[in-house]
Amino acid sequence: MKEHSLLVEKYRSKNLDEYVGNDHIKKQIQSYLDQDDIQNFIFYGPAGTGKTTLAKLIVNNLDCDYLYINASDERGIETIRDKVTSFSSTASFRQVKVVILDEADFLTIQAQASLRNVIESFSRSTRFIMTCNYIERIIDPLQSRCQVLKVIPPSKQEVAKHLNKILIEEIGKGWDVDALVDIVNTHYPDIRKMLNTIQLSIKDK
């Protein structure tokens, strides 16, 4: 394994073909990518199931400039006013601009209200992708301005196959089936946690 290489980043899906599960969402997104434009999205579901991966995948396959903000670190109205509004109002030579607000359920109510106005003001040039674990923490006016999609965890079998491919890539062989099943059962549906557990185990070997 390469030094200083996080498995969760190294094996983050780069395109929809690599993305595990959620075929219903993948079809919708592919249709938008084919048009080189997207809707405003809210992806919600359990931690570690691929919401952020999906958001980053979209901007990497779209002719766009994008801004990424982790709302658990920058959750106040100042972030919306200073960063989001500034980015949305600047000129761009790309087809569209996209703001990713990761963990948007951490945004304060005031920040969410301010964001609603930004979405309306820059609807012609800027799209918004929000991810969250708890959709009920996102105010209704934001939900109504977005396509709300639930990210469903892949089956345990799909996850085990995916992890086994990564192990073969990293160490040249798969793991004992019982050991891999134990990791999946312990941490399901958090694939991020599974990969971090595997990384520690590889490091110890």
C-alpha positions as CSV (number, residue, x, y, z in Angstrom):
1,M,0.0,0.0,0.0
2,K,1.2,3.5,-0.8
3,E,2.4,5.5,2.2
4,H,0.1,8.4,3.3
5,S,-2.8,7.1,1.2
6,L,-6.2,7.1,2.8
7,L,-8.3,4.3,1.4
8,V,-11.5,6.3,1.7
9,E,-10.0,8.9,-0.7
10,K,-8.0,6.6,-2.9
11,Y,-11.1,4.5,-3.7
12,R,-13.7,7.2,-3.7
13,S,-15.7,6.6,-6.9
14,K,-14.7,9.0,-9.7
15,N,-17.7,8.2,-11.9
16,L,-21.2,6.7,-11.8
17,D,-19.9,3.3,-13.1
18,E,-17.7,2.9,-10.0
19,Y,-20.4,4.0,-7.6
20,V,-21.8,1.1,-5.6
21,G,-25.6,0.8,-5.2
22,N,-28.4,3.4,-5.6
23,D,-29.1,2.6,-9.3
24,H,-32.3,4.7,-9.2
25,I,-30.3,7.8,-8.3
26,K,-27.5,7.0,-10.7
27,K,-29.9,6.9,-13.6
28,Q,-31.4,10.3,-12.7
29,I,-28.0,11.9,-12.3
30,Q,-26.6,10.5,-15.5
31,S,-29.5,12.1,-17.4
32,Y,-28.6,15.5,-16.0
33,L,-24.8,15.0,-16.7
34,D,-25.7,14.2,-20.3
35,Q,-27.2,17.6,-20.5
36,D,-24.2,19.2,-18.7
37,D,-26.5,20.7,-16.1
38,I,-28.1,19.5,-12.8
39,Q,-30.9,20.3,-10.4
40,N,-30.4,21.5,-6.9
41,F,-30.0,18.3,-4.8
42,I,-30.3,17.2,-1.2
43,F,-28.8,13.8,-0.6
44,Y,-29.7,12.3,2.8
45,G,-29.1,9.0,4.5
46,P,-26.9,7.3,7.1
47,A,-23.3,8.3,7.7
48,G,-20.6,6.7,5.4
49,T,-23.0,5.6,2.7
50,G,-21.7,7.7,-0.2
51,K,-23.5,11.0,-0.1
52,T,-20.4,13.1,-0.3
53,T,-18.9,10.8,-2.8
54,L,-21.9,11.3,-5.0
55,A,-21.7,15.1,-4.7
56,K,-18.0,15.2,-5.6
57,L,-18.5,12.7,-8.4
58,I,-21.1,15.0,-10.0
59,V,-18.9,18.1,-10.0
60,N,-16.0,16.1,-11.3
61,N,-18.1,15.0,-14.3
62,L,-19.7,18.3,-15.0
63,D,-18.4,21.4,-16.8
64,C,-18.4,23.6,-13.7
65,D,-16.6,25.6,-11.2
66,Y,-17.4,24.4,-7.6
67,L,-17.1,25.4,-4.0
68,Y,-17.0,22.8,-1.3
69,I,-17.9,23.7,2.3
70,N,-18.2,21.3,5.3
71,A,-21.1,22.8,7.1
72,S,-20.2,21.0,10.3
73,D,-17.2,23.3,10.5
74,E,-18.7,26.4,8.9
75,R,-22.3,26.4,10.0
76,G,-23.2,30.1,10.5
77,I,-24.8,32.8,8.4
78,E,-21.4,34.4,7.8
79,T,-20.4,31.4,5.7
80,I,-23.4,31.9,3.5
81,R,-22.9,35.6,3.2
82,D,-19.2,35.7,2.8
83,K,-18.3,32.5,0.9
84,V,-21.5,31.2,-0.8
85,T,-22.9,34.5,-2.0
86,S,-19.4,35.7,-3.1
87,F,-18.8,32.5,-5.1
88,S,-22.3,32.5,-6.6
89,S,-22.0,36.2,-7.7
90,T,-18.7,35.9,-9.5
91,A,-18.4,35.5,-13.3
92,S,-17.4,32.1,-14.7
93,F,-16.5,30.8,-18.1
94,R,-17.9,27.3,-17.2
95,Q,-21.4,26.0,-18.0
96,V,-22.5,26.3,-14.4
97,K,-21.3,26.8,-10.9
98,V,-22.0,24.3,-8.1
99,V,-21.9,24.8,-4.3
100,I,-21.5,21.6,-2.2
101,L,-22.7,22.0,1.3
102,D,-21.6,18.8,3.1
103,E,-23.4,17.9,6.3
104,A,-25.9,20.7,5.7
105,D,-28.0,19.6,8.7
106,F,-25.4,21.4,10.9
107,L,-26.3,24.8,9.3
108,T,-28.1,27.1,11.7
109,I,-31.7,28.0,10.9
110,Q,-30.5,31.6,10.1
111,A,-27.9,30.2,7.7
112,Q,-30.5,28.0,6.0
113,A,-32.9,30.9,5.6
114,S,-30.1,33.0,4.1
115,L,-29.2,30.1,1.8
116,R,-32.8,30.0,0.5
117,N,-32.4,33.6,-0.7
118,V,-29.1,32.8,-2.4
119,I,-30.6,29.8,-4.2
120,E,-33.3,32.1,-5.6
121,S,-31.1,35.0,-6.5
122,F,-28.6,32.9,-8.5
123,S,-30.8,30.2,-9.9
124,R,-29.7,30.9,-13.5
125,S,-26.0,30.3,-12.9
126,T,-25.5,28.3,-9.7
127,R,-26.6,24.9,-8.5
128,F,-26.6,23.6,-4.9
129,I,-25.9,20.1,-3.6
130,M,-26.5,19.5,0.1
131,T,-25.8,16.3,2.0
132,C,-27.2,15.5,5.4
133,N,-27.9,12.6,7.7
134,Y,-31.1,14.0,9.0
135,I,-33.5,15.5,6.4
136,E,-35.8,16.8,9.1
137,R,-33.2,19.3,10.1
138,I,-33.3,21.0,6.8
139,I,-36.0,23.7,6.6
140,D,-39.0,23.1,4.3
141,P,-38.3,26.1,2.0
142,L,-34.9,24.6,1.2
143,Q,-36.3,21.1,0.6
144,S,-38.9,22.6,-1.7
145,R,-36.2,24.2,-3.9
146,C,-34.2,20.9,-4.3
147,Q,-34.7,17.4,-5.6
148,V,-34.5,15.4,-2.3
149,L,-33.0,11.9,-2.8
150,K,-32.5,9.3,-0.1
151,V,-29.1,7.5,-0.4
152,I,-29.8,3.9,0.5
153,P,-26.9,1.8,1.7
154,P,-25.8,-1.0,-0.7
155,S,-26.5,-4.5,0.5
156,K,-24.0,-6.2,2.7
157,Q,-23.1,-8.5,-0.1
158,E,-22.4,-5.6,-2.5
159,V,-20.3,-3.9,0.2
160,A,-18.3,-7.1,0.9
161,K,-17.5,-7.5,-2.9
162,H,-16.5,-3.9,-3.1
163,L,-14.1,-4.2,-0.1
164,N,-12.6,-7.4,-1.4
165,K,-11.7,-5.8,-4.7
166,I,-10.0,-3.0,-2.8
167,L,-8.0,-5.6,-0.7
168,I,-6.9,-7.4,-3.8
169,E,-5.8,-4.1,-5.3
170,E,-3.9,-3.1,-2.1
171,I,-2.3,-6.4,-0.9
172,G,-2.7,-8.7,-3.9
173,K,-5.3,-11.0,-2.3
174,G,-8.6,-10.9,-0.6
175,W,-9.2,-11.5,3.1
176,D,-10.5,-14.5,4.9
177,V,-14.3,-14.4,4.2
178,D,-15.2,-14.6,7.9
179,A,-12.9,-11.7,8.8
180,L,-14.4,-9.6,6.0
181,V,-18.0,-10.5,7.0
182,D,-17.2,-9.6,10.6
183,I,-16.1,-6.1,9.5
184,V,-19.1,-5.6,7.3
185,N,-21.6,-6.8,10.1
186,T,-19.9,-4.7,12.7
187,H,-19.9,-1.3,10.9
188,Y,-22.7,-1.6,8.3
189,P,-23.9,0.6,6.7
190,D,-20.9,2.9,7.3
191,I,-18.6,2.0,4.5
192,R,-16.2,4.8,5.5
193,K,-15.7,3.2,8.9
194,M,-15.1,-0.2,7.2
195,L,-12.4,1.2,5.0
196,N,-10.7,2.9,7.9
197,T,-10.8,-0.4,9.9
198,I,-9.3,-2.2,6.9
199,Q,-6.6,0.4,6.6
200,L,-5.6,0.0,10.2
201,S,-5.5,-3.8,9.8
202,I,-3.3,-3.6,6.7
203,K,-1.0,-1.2,8.5
204,D,-0.6,-3.7,11.4
205,K,0.2,-6.6,9.1
